[in-house]
C-alpha cells in the first residue's frame, strides 16, 4: 500500500518536476488530506490518527496501493497534486482470479489539465495488470465518463449503492 520511506527510484515514475510514487506517511504534511477533501468528505486526521490508518492500509500490502503525484518543483513543500488508489479483490470466480478496483482519484483544482490524473490512473491499471488482475473497474459520475474513456475504460453495467 504505502511506505514509510520512498520507493526505489526504479519503482517510481518522474518527469523531472512530478514524481508519481506510493503514499508515504510524511504525505499528511504535504497536503494529502486536503487533496482528498476536494473529492469527498475528508476530515483532518491528527498525526497519530493518520499513522494508525496508514498502518492498517499498509498491512494489506500490494492488495491496497495508494499512489500520489508529488510536485518536486515546490521544494521544500513538495505538495501532493494528485492521488488514486487500487484495491485488489481476490475472488473464487475465474479460478481464484483478482479484480482491481480504482478508487479515490483526485487532482488538485489548481493542477488540473496537466495529465496528472491520467498518469496516476494508467499507473494503477499497470500495477493491477502486473498483479494478475483479469479486469480493473471503477465507479464515476456521468460527467467523468469521457475522462475515464481517455484512461482506457469503457462503460459497463450500472452502479447501485447503499450508503450508511
Order of alpha helices (4+ residues) and beta strands (2+ residues): beta-beta-beta-alpha-alpha-beta-beta-alpha-beta-alpha-beta-alpha
